[in-house]
Amino acid sequence: MKRFTQALVIGSAVALSLGLAGCTKSEPETPQVKLSVSEAAAQYLDAVCPVNSAWDAADSEIDRLRIAVARGEGVVDTRLYADAISQVGEVSGKAATQLTSADVVWPAAAGPLVVKVASSLKADAKTAPTAAKLEAEQAVNYEWPGATQAGTAAAAVREALGLPDDAVAACDARAEQIAEERAAEKAEQAKQAEQADSAGTGAPAEKNEDKSK
């Protein structure tokens, strides 16, 4: 099976609410958020990095099957492979949904490219259930549909959003950024809790002092 790992971020379509005759009240439209390039890059990676991780796991299982087939091991257990490919399908579908959300507007240069990536992800989600049922020898020789086009589209999105050419490097950098943000958030929460605790313990002390006078 051949598939290019991809760091895939969205071209969204504007959803228009049409007023129908006889309607007395229309639902308020949710305002769209126009993403900056840096915001779009982060949102794109948040969507597609789990897909890349799922493909890494699937590739490892395919390599295991390839070795088993080369050794002529006969009937090869493909259950772990099937689980890995099923996970690829699941996260690909989720990423496609995230990338096509009507709640955001992607930068003009990236929008159409993200649409292509989302389309390839949707196709992958549909292909995965069938691919997961393949026997070992079929799996190692399987040509994943649209792999080359998907890799090209993903590379174009990364370029449009100023991300590293290397998808792994881009996802690693995003993971570090998220870890730093969470650490800073926890530190701020701890600081606020400490301040609240100090204020709470300080009040009774003043009351006791007043009573002693």
C-alpha positions in Angstrom: 0.0 0.0 0.0 1.4 3.4 -0.9 0.2 6.6 0.7 2.0 9.9 1.2 1.8 11.3 4.8 0.1 14.6 4.6 -0.2 17.6 6.8 -3.4 18.6 5.3 -6.2 23.6 6.5 -9.9 24.6 4.8 -11.6 26.4 2.1 -15.0 27.1 3.5 -18.1 27.7 1.6 -20.4 30.5 2.7 -23.8 29.0 3.9 -26.6 31.3 2.9 -29.9 31.3 4.8 -32.8 31.6 2.4 -36.0 33.1 3.7 -39.0 31.1 2.7 -42.5 32.5 2.1 -44.7 32.2 5.1 -41.8 32.0 7.6 -42.4 34.4 10.5 -39.0 34.1 12.0 -35.5 33.2 10.7 -32.7 31.7 12.7 -29.8 34.1 13.3 -26.7 33.4 11.3 -23.5 32.5 13.1 -20.9 35.2 12.3 -17.9 33.7 10.4 -14.4 34.1 11.7 -11.8 35.3 9.2 -8.6 33.5 10.1 -5.2 35.1 9.9 -2.5 33.1 8.3 -1.1 32.1 11.6 -4.5 31.1 13.0 -5.3 29.2 9.8 -2.0 27.3 10.1 -2.7 26.3 13.6 -6.3 25.2 12.8 -5.1 23.3 9.8 -2.5 21.4 11.8 -5.0 20.7 14.6 -7.2 19.0 12.0 -4.6 17.0 10.0 -1.9 16.1 12.4 -4.0 13.3 13.9 -4.4 12.0 10.4 -0.7 11.9 9.9 -0.3 10.1 13.2 -2.9 7.5 12.2 -1.1 7.0 8.9 2.2 6.4 10.7 0.6 3.7 12.7 -1.0 2.2 9.6 2.4 2.3 7.7 4.0 0.4 10.6 1.4 -2.4 10.4 1.8 -2.5 6.6 5.5 -2.9 7.0 4.9 -5.8 9.5 2.6 -7.5 6.9 5.2 -7.0 4.2 7.8 -8.8 6.2 5.4 -11.6 7.1 4.4 -12.0 3.4 8.1 -12.0 2.3 8.9 -14.7 4.8 6.0 -16.8 3.5 4.4 -17.1 6.9 1.1 -18.3 5.3 -2.0 -17.0 7.0 -1.1 -13.6 8.5 -3.1 -12.0 11.2 -4.3 -8.7 9.8 -6.4 -7.5 12.7 -4.0 -4.8 13.9 -3.6 -3.6 10.3 -7.4 -3.5 10.0 -7.7 -1.5 13.2 -5.0 1.0 12.1 -6.7 1.5 8.7 -10.1 2.0 10.3 -8.5 4.6 12.5 -7.2 6.4 9.4 -10.7 6.5 8.0 -12.2 7.8 11.3 -9.7 10.7 11.8 -9.8 11.5 8.1 -13.5 12.0 8.2 -13.2 14.1 11.3 -10.5 16.3 9.7 -12.5 16.8 6.6 -15.4 18.1 8.7 -13.2 20.4 10.6 -11.6 21.8 7.4 -15.0 22.5 5.7 -16.6 24.2 8.7 -18.8 27.1 7.5 -17.9 29.0 10.7 -14.5 30.2 9.4 -13.1 31.8 6.4 -9.6 30.8 5.3 -7.0 33.1 3.8 -7.7 33.6 0.1 -4.5 31.9 -1.0 -5.1 28.8 1.1 -8.9 28.4 0.8 -9.2 26.6 -2.5 -6.2 24.4 -1.7 -7.8 23.3 1.6 -10.9 22.3 -0.2 -8.9 19.9 -2.2 -7.3 18.5 0.9 -10.7 18.1 2.5 -12.0 16.3 -0.5 -9.1 13.8 -0.4 -9.8 13.2 3.3 -13.4 12.5 2.6 -12.4 10.0 -0.1 -9.9 8.4 2.3 -12.7 8.0 4.9 -14.8 6.2 2.3 -11.9 4.0 1.1 -10.7 2.9 4.5 -13.5 0.4 5.3 -12.7 -1.5 2.1 -9.0 -1.4 2.6 -9.3 -2.6 6.2 -10.8 -5.9 4.9 -7.8 -6.8 2.6 -5.7 -9.9 3.2 -2.0 -9.4 4.0 -0.7 -9.8 0.5 -3.4 -7.6 -1.0 -2.7 -4.9 1.6 1.0 -4.6 0.9 0.4 -4.3 -2.8 -2.6 -2.0 -2.5 -2.4 1.4 -4.3 -4.3 3.9 -2.3 -6.5 6.0 -4.6 -5.4 9.6 -5.1 -2.3 9.4 -3.0 -0.1 11.5 -5.3 -2.7 14.2 -5.7 -3.4 14.4 -1.9 0.3 14.8 -1.2 0.6 17.6 -3.8 -2.5 19.4 -2.4 -1.1 19.1 1.2 2.2 20.5 0.2 0.5 23.5 -1.5 -1.5 24.2 1.6 1.6 24.2 3.8 3.4 26.6 1.4 0.4 28.9 1.4 0.3 29.0 5.2 4.0 29.4 5.7 4.4 26.0 7.3 7.5 23.8 7.0 7.8 21.7 3.9 8.2 18.6 6.1 4.8 17.6 7.5 6.3 15.8 10.5 8.3 18.9 11.4 5.1 21.1 11.1 3.1 18.8 13.4 6.0 18.5 15.9 6.3 22.3 16.1 2.5 22.6 16.6 2.6 20.0 19.4 5.3 22.0 21.2 3.3 25.1 20.8 0.2 23.5 22.3 2.3 22.1 25.2 3.7 25.6 25.9 0.2 27.2 25.8 -1.2 24.5 28.2 1.8 25.0 30.6 1.3 28.7 30.6 -2.5 28.3 31.2 -1.9 25.9 34.1 0.7 28.4 35.6 -1.9 31.2 35.3 -4.6 29.1 36.9 -2.3 28.2 39.8 -1.3 31.8 40.3 -5.0 32.9 40.4 -5.8 30.0 42.8 -3.0 31.1 45.1 -4.1 34.7 45.0 -7.7 33.7 45.8 -6.5 31.5 48.7 -4.4 34.3 50.1 -7.3 36.7 49.9 -9.6 34.1 51.6 -7.2 33.4 54.5 -6.4 37.1 55.0 -10.0 38.1 55.6 -10.6 36.0 58.7 -7.3 37.1 60.2 -8.5 40.8 60.1 -11.8 39.9 61.7 -10.0 38.1 64.6 -7.8 41.1 65.1 -10.8 43.4 65.3 -12.5 41.2 67.9 -9.4 41.3 70.1 -9.4 45.1 70.2 
